[in-house]
Amino acid sequence: MRAKLAALLLAALLWLIPFGAATAAAGDADQPPVQPTQQPTAQSPDPSPAQPLTLDQCIAVALRNNASPAAAREGLAIAEAQHRQALSAYWPQLTVSSIRTRLDRDPVFVYPEDSFDYTVDMGGGPMTMRTTVPERRIRLADRDIGEFRADLGLLLYDGGRREARVRGAVAGHDAAAGDVRQTALQLVHDVTVRYHGVVLARALRDLGSETVQRFEATRDVTEHFYRGGSQRVCKTDWLRARVAVSGMRTRLAELESNVELAESALANTMGLPWDGRVRVADTELPAAPDPGVLEDSVADAYRLNLDLVRFDAGVRAAEARLDDATGEYLPVVSLFGTLSTVTNSYDGGLVAEGERTHGATGLTVELPLFEGFRTRARVEEMRARLRQLAHQRVLLREGVALRVKDAVLQERRAARQAAIGAETVAVALESRALTERAYRDGLVDTRELLEAQIYESMVRAARLRALYDAQAAAAARNLVAGTEILEHLREVGYGVRALP
């Protein structure tokens, strides 16, 4: 029974120790490496393998090198350009064109043959005479014709569609600004989680190395007693100690690999090349943070959550599209003016001196009368979309609250586990030390010594995992609410570009 218990504890330890570090690096397996961008950022040193970086420095490097924030900022530039396009409808539209034409022959006007009668009174009574005019070909212009034309248009009224499109462009700008902030916040979250993942992996590796050393010492003591002819240590005890050392060495190799994977995942998130290396400055996981009051976290999320901000921008854009569709029922009134001049080598016909320049001005009124009920169907579609968005917003708010609640509950659970783990670690350390002294005095056997050592490693690994879970849950809560991360962005000197 004791042998089975020792084997079970050893298997549990070997499963628990690499689990945390592997989880920290698993999320980067399917992500392609991002290319660095050249954007100077305050407090963002160039990482090198010999220079350990703090969490703030890693975030600053990621915000400078990762391509995601730069791509999001380009999306904001697109939205700003679209806003300016919508505002252009308030300005007069002036178009200047020049046309050069070469005909196959000179244009002419053919005056057909015509006969007419006229009466002349020469004193002896009226006399009727008939005159015939033969066909004539009148040259109108030279075959090389040039025309310069200027058209001016000014929209006076379009049923509110112009204003609706501007409002839609403003909503698109707000949504793009939210995307920029969301991208920055997501990057801060990813760097934070992966940074603590590296700290966890290194701590587990050190714990595994310490456990291997302790098992080797136990093996050596057991071998000394066995070869010295001690009656309380048999060969099975020595073999059991050797198996424990071999198993932990195998797991230690896996833990060392997990450190490399976690560091590679962090370097990839920071926008470094695929072969870039990064070292973290922290050697211990911080204490579990206080999640605070759940209601306050939910209220902050309702106020600052960027999903809600972007959704509200989408609602405003849908309202603008509804006004745009409704405006199709109303007339469009515009003022126009035209000025044109013709250049031609011929001075006569249509291009005679004084007949080459012409101007016109007028008022255009367009009123749609019937278009197959298209406008009505479009208005109904926009209204249905607004009703749909109203229902979806309720679901989104509930989803945000549930995400915050889940993160807070995970923080509380991890904090309790870490607190309990600290007490358990103290007890396990004392139990292992007493067991080792008792083993030297012959009061306990090899199984009990291995069990005490395995149990100490298990509870220490479990506490490390609880501390990591607390940091990951806090990062998830901050990502939803955005409060602490926004301040964090400003602290690293990236607030101007990351927070439009």
VOVOTI-147086 format. One record per residue (C-alpha): x, y, z; residue in one letter. Coordinates in steps of 0.25 Angstrom, whole numbers, padded with zeros to 4 digits, always signed. Layout:
# VOVOTI-147086
XYZA ...
END
This chain:
# VOVOTI-147086
+0000+0000+0000M +0011+0010+0004R +0018+0007-0009A +0006+0010-0017K +0004+0023-0010L +0018+0027-0013A +0017+0023-0027A +0004+0031-0028L +0010+0044-0022L +0022+0043-0031L +0013+0042-0043A +0005+0054-0038A +0017+0062-0036L +0023+0059-0050L +0009+0063-0056W +0007+0076-0048L +0021+0082-0050I +0022+0084-0065P +0007+0087-0066F +0008+0102-0063G +0019+0105-0072A +0014+0097-0084A +0001+0104-0082T +0008+0118-0083A +0014+0115-0096A +0003+0107-0103A -0004+0119-0108G +0007+0123-0117D +0009+0110-0125A -0001+0114-0136D +0003+0129-0137Q +0012+0133-0148P +0023+0142-0144P +0020+0157-0146V +0030+0167-0152Q +0036+0178-0145P +0032+0193-0148T +0041+0205-0147Q +0033+0214-0137Q +0041+0220-0126P +0035+0219-0112T +0039+0224-0099A +0045+0214-0089Q +0046+0203-0099S +0061+0198-0099P +0066+0189-0109D +0065+0175-0103P +0078+0166-0103S +0080+0153-0097P +0089+0159-0086A +0080+0169-0082Q +0068+0165-0073P +0055+0173-0075L +0044+0176-0066T +0030+0175-0069L +0028+0190-0073D +0040+0189-0082Q +0035+0177-0089C +0021+0184-0091I +0029+0196-0097A +0037+0187-0106V +0024+0180-0111A +0017+0193-0113L +0028+0198-0122R +0032+0185-0129N +0019+0177-0131N +0012+0180-0144A -0002+0179-0138S -0003+0193-0132P +0003+0199-0145A -0007+0192-0153A -0019+0197-0144A -0013+0211-0145R -0014+0210-0160E -0028+0206-0159G -0031+0219-0151L -0024+0227-0162A -0033+0220-0172I -0045+0224-0164A -0040+0239-0163E -0039+0239-0178A -0053+0234-0179Q -0058+0245-0170H -0051+0255-0179R -0057+0249-0191Q -0071+0251-0185A -0068+0265-0181L -0065+0268-0196S -0079+0268-0199A -0081+0282-0193Y -0071+0288-0202W -0073+0293-0217P -0069+0283-0227Q -0060+0289-0238L -0056+0281-0250T -0047+0285-0261V -0045+0277-0273S -0038+0278-0287S -0041+0271-0299I -0033+0270-0312R -0040+0264-0324T -0035+0261-0338R -0046+0257-0348L -0044+0250-0361D -0049+0262-0369R -0054+0277-0366D -0068+0277-0361P -0077+0284-0371V -0092+0287-0372F -0099+0284-0385V -0109+0294-0389Y -0119+0287-0398P -0123+0292-0412E -0136+0301-0410D -0145+0308-0419S -0154+0319-0415F -0163+0329-0422D -0164+0344-0419Y -0172+0355-0425T -0167+0369-0430V -0176+0381-0434D -0169+0389-0444M -0180+0399-0447G -0187+0390-0458G -0193+0381-0448G -0187+0370-0440P -0178+0360-0446M -0175+0346-0440T -0161+0341-0441M -0155+0327-0437R -0141+0326-0432T -0133+0313-0429T -0122+0313-0419V -0112+0301-0422P -0107+0292-0411E -0096+0298-0402R -0085+0292-0393R -0082+0301-0382I -0069+0299-0374R -0072+0299-0359L -0058+0297-0353A -0045+0291-0355D -0043+0276-0352R -0034+0279-0341D -0043+0284-0329I -0039+0287-0315G -0048+0289-0304E -0046+0294-0289F -0057+0293-0280R -0060+0297-0265A -0072+0291-0257D -0076+0296-0244L -0086+0289-0235G -0091+0292-0221L -0101+0283-0214L -0111+0291-0207L -0121+0281-0201Y -0121+0266-0201D -0131+0262-0191G -0121+0260-0180G -0113+0249-0186R -0100+0258-0186R -0101+0260-0171E -0104+0245-0169A -0092+0241-0176R -0083+0250-0168V -0089+0244-0155R -0086+0230-0161G -0072+0234-0163A -0070+0239-0149V -0076+0226-0144A -0066+0219-0152G -0055+0227-0147H -0059+0224-0133D -0060+0210-0136A -0046+0210-0142A -0040+0218-0130A -0046+0207-0121G -0039+0196-0129D -0026+0203-0127V -0028+0204-0112R -0033+0189-0112Q -0021+0184-0120T -0012+0191-0110A -0019+0186-0098L -0019+0172-0104Q -0004+0173-0106L -0002+0177-0092V -0010+0166-0087H -0003+0156-0095D +0011+0161-0091V +0007+0161-0076T +0002+0147-0077V +0014+0142-0085R +0024+0149-0076Y +0018+0143-0063H +0018+0130-0071G +0033+0131-0073V +0035+0134-0058V +0026+0122-0055L +0034+0113-0064A +0047+0117-0058R +0042+0115-0044A +0037+0101-0047L +0050+0098-0054R +0058+0102-0042D +0048+0094-0033L +0051+0082-0042G +0066+0084-0041S +0065+0085-0026E +0056+0072-0025T +0066+0065-0034V +0078+0069-0025Q +0070+0064-0013R +0066+0051-0019F +0081+0049-0023E +0085+0051-0008A +0074+0041-0004T +0079+0031-0014R +0094+0033-0009D +0090+0031+0006V +0081+0019+0002T +0093+0013-0006E +0102+0016+0006H +0093+0009+0016F +0090-0003+0006Y +0105-0005+0003R +0109-0003+0017G +0101-0015+0021G +0090-0008+0028S +0078-0017+0031Q +0068-0006+0030R +0071-0003+0016V +0069-0013+0005C +0072-0013-0010K +0058-0010-0013T +0059+0003-0006D +0072+0007-0013W +0065+0003-0027L +0053+0012-0023R +0062+0024-0020A +0069+0022-0034R +0056+0021-0041V +0051+0034-0034A +0064+0041-0039V +0063+0036-0053S +0049+0040-0054G +0051+0054-0049M +0063+0056-0058R +0054+0053-0070T +0044+0063-0065R +0055+0073-0062L +0059+0073-0077A +0044+0076-0080E +0044+0087-0070L +0056+0093-0077E +0050+0092-0090S +0037+0099-0085N +0046+0111-0081V +0051+0112-0095E +0037+0111-0101L +0032+0121-0091A +0043+0131-0094E +0041+0129-0109S +0026+0132-0107A +0029+0145-0100L +0039+0149-0111A +0029+0146-0122N +0018+0154-0115T +0029+0166-0113M +0031+0166-0128G +0045+0161-0128L +0050+0152-0139P +0048+0137-0138W +0062+0134-0133D +0061+0146-0123G +0063+0143-0108R +0058+0151-0096V +0061+0149-0081R +0052+0154-0070V +0057+0161-0058A +0047+0156-0048D +0050+0142-0042T +0038+0141-0033E +0023+0142-0036L +0017+0154-0029P +0006+0152-0019A -0008+0150-0023A -0015+0164-0025P -0028+0168-0019D -0039+0167-0029P -0047+0177-0021G -0062+0178-0021V -0069+0171-0032L -0079+0181-0035E -0069+0192-0036D -0061+0184-0047S -0074+0181-0054V -0077+0196-0054A -0063+0200-0059D -0065+0189-0070A -0079+0196-0074Y -0072+0209-0075R -0059+0206-0081L -0060+0193-0089N -0056+0195-0103L -0065+0184-0108D -0077+0193-0103L -0070+0205-0109V -0069+0200-0123R -0083+0194-0122F -0089+0207-0119D -0081+0213-0130A -0087+0203-0139G -0101+0206-0134V -0098+0221-0138R -0094+0217-0151A -0106+0209-0153A -0115+0221-0149E -0107+0229-0159A -0110+0219-0170R -0125+0219-0167L -0125+0235-0168D -0118+0233-0181D -0128+0223-0186A -0140+0232-0182T -0134+0244-0189G -0136+0237-0202E -0151+0241-0201Y -0147+0256-0202L -0142+0264-0214P -0128+0268-0217V -0125+0282-0220V -0112+0287-0226S -0106+0299-0233L -0098+0297-0245F -0089+0306-0255G -0082+0303-0267T -0071+0311-0275L -0065+0305-0288S -0056+0310-0299T -0052+0304-0312V -0039+0306-0319T -0038+0304-0334N -0030+0309-0346S -0042+0313-0354Y -0049+0326-0352D -0063+0324-0356G -0075+0315-0355G -0077+0310-0341L -0063+0315-0337V -0064+0329-0342A -0058+0340-0333E -0067+0343-0322G -0074+0329-0323E -0064+0321-0316R -0066+0323-0302T -0080+0320-0295H -0085+0320-0281G -0097+0314-0274A -0103+0314-0260T -0115+0308-0254G -0122+0300-0243L -0125+0285-0243T -0136+0279-0235V -0137+0264-0235E -0149+0257-0228L -0151+0242-0228P -0165+0238-0232L -0164+0223-0233F -0153+0213-0232E -0160+0200-0229G -0161+0202-0214F -0146+0200-0213R -0145+0212-0203T -0156+0207-0194R -0150+0193-0194A -0136+0199-0190R -0143+0208-0179V -0149+0195-0173E -0136+0188-0174E -0129+0199-0166M -0140+0199-0155R -0139+0184-0154A -0124+0185-0152R -0126+0195-0141L -0135+0187-0134R -0126+0175-0135Q -0114+0183-0130L -0123+0187-0118A -0124+0173-0114H -0110+0169-0117Q -0105+0180-0108R -0113+0174-0096V -0106+0161-0099L -0092+0168-0100L -0094+0175-0087R -0098+0162-0080E -0086+0155-0087G -0076+0166-0082V -0082+0165-0068A -0080+0150-0068L -0066+0151-0073R -0062+0161-0062V -0069+0152-0052K -0062+0139-0057D -0049+0147-0056A -0052+0152-0042V -0056+0138-0037L -0043+0132-0043Q -0035+0143-0036E -0042+0140-0022R -0040+0125-0024R -0025+0126-0028A -0023+0136-0016A -0029+0126-0006R -0021+0115-0012Q -0008+0123-0012A -0011+0126+0003A -0014+0112+0007I -0002+0108-0002G +0007+0116+0006A +0003+0110+0019E +0004+0096+0013T +0018+0099+0008V +0023+0103+0022A +0017+0090+0027V +0023+0082+0016A +0036+0088+0018L +0036+0084+0033E +0031+0070+0030S +0042+0067+0020R +0053+0073+0029A +0048+0064+0041L +0046+0052+0032T +0061+0053+0027E +0066+0054+0041R +0057+0042+0045A +0063+0034+0033Y +0077+0037+0037R +0073+0032+0051D +0066+0019+0045G +0052+0023+0050L +0046+0024+0036V +0048+0016+0023D +0052+0020+0009T +0037+0021+0005R +0033+0031+0015E +0045+0039+0012L +0042+0040-0003L +0028+0042+0000E +0031+0054+0009A +0041+0060-0002Q +0030+0058-0013I +0019+0064-0005Y +0028+0076-0002E +0031+0078-0017S +0016+0076-0021M +0011+0087-0011V +0021+0097-0015R +0018+0095-0030A +0003+0096-0027A +0006+0109-0020R +0014+0114-0032L +0002+0110-0041R -0008+0118-0032A +0000+0130-0032L +0001+0130-0048Y -0014+0127-0049D -0016+0139-0040A -0008+0148-0049Q -0014+0142-0062A -0028+0145-0056A -0025+0159-0052A -0019+0162-0067A -0032+0156-0072A -0041+0165-0063R -0032+0177-0067N -0034+0174-0081L -0049+0174-0080V -0050+0186-0071A -0038+0193-0077G -0035+0202-0064T -0022+0197-0059E -0016+0194-0073I -0020+0208-0078L -0011+0214-0067E -0001+0204-0070H +0000+0209-0084L +0002+0223-0080R +0013+0219-0070E +0022+0212-0080V +0021+0225-0089G +0012+0220-0100Y -0001+0227-0096G -0001+0237-0108V -0001+0227-0119R -0008+0215-0112A -0020+0223-0107L -0025+0233-0118P 
END
